[in-house]
């Protein structure tokens, strides 16, 4: 959510006029994130988030936007794309595909407790179940095929130890994807990027309630287990070391399992999917770090963080069992 494309007040007002949301009273660029251009837009009707898509195309975007509409219609707290008079939710601003969604209440919880992790696990399961009848299909564009394509591009920038680790893990995941157990895992639309900064909470400290998931622009059809693993690798670790906090991890998985019971294959393959989640984000951070794009607020994430996470997941696989 950096700013790659500068949006003027007049540009924003032109879109807001088409949506019938009243005069724009404030427009502010959002510095966090690294994929799209984002602005907070305030109008007389409320607060919104304007996104201009820098990589996704007009052909790809309906999957994401209609998924959010689908989930919102089933009671999942996600941003709701705003439609014009003809019902269109995909717009154009400054020559780029764009969307305007309502701004969720609350703020991020960057130091989550068991309480927060339990809520994320519960809502993630509800989101997966709510997406079962979503009719559109698009693969996870940052899934295995992308890892296979991208790892050879980033390895020339890596030292020998890191290169050996990433190539060995890619080989492991390629083999895993061909197994019957993996192919039997439940699948459907997944968020695929549900980090601490993509969830909102509101309320008194220690008693905050989850108010929403957002930033669905890495979503795609993949295994539900991969989505859960991505969450575990961010919400339930010690950030400096990558070590798993088993209390937070157990709370998240138990809450998920209570809403959407995990299969025997999911329980068995959870450690491997946690490795897959670490590989995915290590690869993308290496790519963003060594092959950056220009943006007025862009700060690439440190790729070595997910190298540490992957090393931890390989050295200390974690199995969850129902109590």
N, C-alpha and C positions, 0 to 999 in steps of 0.2 A: 504494500500500500504506500509506495513512494509516489513522488510526483514526476512523471516522465513527460506529461503534456500539460502545459499551463492553460488553465481554464479561466476565462474572464467572467466578471459578474454578468455581463451581457449574454455570454454563452450559457451560463447556468440559468439565467432568467428565461431564455428562449425555451429551454426544456421544461422548466417549471410551469411556464404558461401553457404549454401543450397538455400538461398533466392537471391543470386547474388547481394548483396548490398555493396560489397567491404570490405576492411580491417576495423576492429574496431579500432578507435583512442582514444576512452574514454568509460569508463563504471562506472556508479555511482549509488549506491543504493538510493532509494527514501524512506524517513522516514515516510511520512504522510500516514494515513489510517491504517486499522487493519485486512484486509481480506487476501490479496495476497502478494506475493513477487514481487516487481517492481524495475526496473533499467532503468535509462536513458542510451541509447546506441547511441554513435556517430560514424558514418562511413564516408567514403569519399563521400557517396551518400546522406547523410542527417542525421537528428536526429530522433530517434525512442524511443518507450517505450516498454520494454520487461516485460511481465507479466508471472509469474509462478503461477498456480492456486493451492491453498493449501486446499480448501474444495470442489470446484466444480470438477466433474469427466469428463472424456473424453466423456461420454454419454450425460452429461448435456450441455457441452460447445458449441456444434454447434448452439444451439438456440441463444446464445449471440453474437457469432462471425459473424454468417450469418445475424443477425439482423443489426449489424453495417455495414456490406457490403450492405445490402438492403437499409438502410437509406442513406448511402454515395452515392449510385447510384441514389438516388432521390433528391440529392442536399441538404440534411441535413448535416451541418458541424459536423461530428463525426470522430473519428479515424478509419482509413481504415486498416483492418488486411492484412498483406502481405502474399502472396501465394508463394509456391515453384513451381518448374517446372511442377508438376502434378496438380497444382491448389489447393493444400491443404493449409488451413489457420490455422489448429490446429496442433501444433508441440509438441515435447517433449524435455525438457531441464532438466538435473539433475534428470531424472526419473519422472518429473512432467509434466502434460499438460501445454503448454505454447503458447503464441501468441506474435507477434511483430507487433506493429501498428505505424503509423506515429505520430509524436509529433505535437500537435496543437500549433499555434503561440499565443503569448500574455501571460497574467497572470491572476490570480484570482482577483475578486473584492470582498473583504471581508467586505467592508462598502458600500453596494449597495444603490443607490438612486432610485427615481422613474424611471429615465432614464434606468437604468440597469434592473429593475423589469419588465418594459414594454417589453424590448427585450426578456427576458426569457419567459414571457407569450406568446409572439408571436411565438417564435421558438418552444416552447413546443407544441402548437397547431399544427404547421406545421409537427412536428415529429409524433404526433398521427395520423394525416391524412395520412402521408406517410407510416405508418406502417399498414394501413388497409388491404392491400393485401399481407402482409407477411405470407407465408404459414406454417411456423413452429409454434408449440404451446407448451408452458410450463407455468404452473401456477406461480404466484408470490410465490417463496419459502419462503418468509418472510411475508406471508399473514396470514389470520385468523387461518388457521390450525396450523401454526407455533406458533402463539400467544397462542392458546389453549394448545399446548404441552409445551411451555416454561415458561409461567407465573407460574405454580406450582413449577417449578425448582428454580425460583428466589425469590419467596415470603418468604422462610425461612430466607433470608438475609435482609428483610425489616422491618421497624418499623410498628406499628399497623396502623397509619394514611395512610402511603403509601400503605400498603397491602390492606387496605379497598378500596382505590382509584383504584388501578390497577384491583382488582377483580370485582369491580362494573363496571368499564369501559369495561372490557372483556365481562361481561354479556350483557351490552348495545350493543356492537358491534355484538355479536352473534345473538341477537334478530334482529338488524337492517339488517343483512345479509339475513334473511329469509323473509323480506318484499318485496312486489311486486315492490315498487318504487326503491329499491336498485337493484333488479334483472333486472330492465329495463335500468339501466345506461349503456351508451355506453362503450364498452370494446375493448381492443386490447393490443399490446405490449406497456409497459410503462417502463420508466427508473427506477422509484421507489426509487431513491437515489440522486436526483438532487439538492444537496446542493451547497452552494457558492463555495466550493473548487472543484466542478466537472463541472464548466463552465469556459470558457476562454474568455477574452476580450482583445482587442488591440486598441491602438490609443491614442490620446491626452487626458489627464485627463478631465473628464466631458463630453467627446464626444466619449468615447470608443465604439467600435462595437463588438458585440458578435461574436467570432470566432469559438466556438464549445462547444458541450457537450461531456463528456467522462466518463469513468468508468461505463460501462453498465452491470457490473457483478452481480447486484441485479435485473436486468430487468426480466420481466415476463408478462404474460397476466393478466391484472387486469382492474379495472375501470379507465378510463381517469381522472375521478374526484379525485381519490386517488392520482394520480401523481401530479395534480395541488395542492392538499392540502398539500402534502409533501413540495412542493416549497414554498407555503405561510408560512408554519411553520418555514422556515429557512430564506428565503430572505426578509420577510416582518415583522419581529419582532424585538423588542428590546432584544438583547441577554441576558443581565443580569436579566431581569424580565420575559421574554416570552410574553410580551404584544404585541399586533398586532399594526403595524403602518398602519392605514387605507389608507393613501395616497398611500403608496407603494403597499398595497394589492389591492386596487381598480385599480391601473394602470396595475398590472399583470393580473387580471381577465378580465378587459376590453380588453386588448390586445389579450388575449386568445379567448375571446368571438367574437372578430372581425374576427378572422381566422376560428374559429370552434364554431359556436353558441351553447351556453349552453342550454340544455333542461330544462323544468320546474322541472323535478325531480332533475337534477343536481343543479339548483339554490336552491331548497329546502333542499337538503341533504349536501350542502357544509359544513355547520358547523359540522355536524356529521362526515364527512370525515376528517376534520381538527383534530378532536379528534382521529380518527383512525390513522392518520399519527403520532400524538404525542405518542399514545400507542405503535405503532410499534417500534419507535426508543427508547422509554424509555425501552421497554422490551429487545431489542437487546443490549443496553448499559449496562443494569443490568447484562445480561448474560456475556458480554465481561469483565465486571469489576470484577464480583465475580467468574467467571469460566474462567480465562485467559489462553491463550496459550503462550508458550515461543516464543519470537522473538527478534532479536538483536536490533530493533529500535521501539518496540511496546510501545505505550502509550495509554491505554484505555481512551475513552472519559468519562467525568463526567456524570453519569446517572441522577443526580438530575436536570440537565438542562431540560430534557424532562418531568420530573415530574412537574416542574414549567409551562412548556408550556401546558401540559394537564390540569392542574388546571385552567389556564387562559382560555383555550378553553371551558371548562365546565362552568366556572363562567360568561364568557363574550362571548357568541356565536355571530359570525359576519355573517350578511347576506348581500350579494351584490345584488344590483338591477341596471338594466340598466338605465342610466341617460336620 
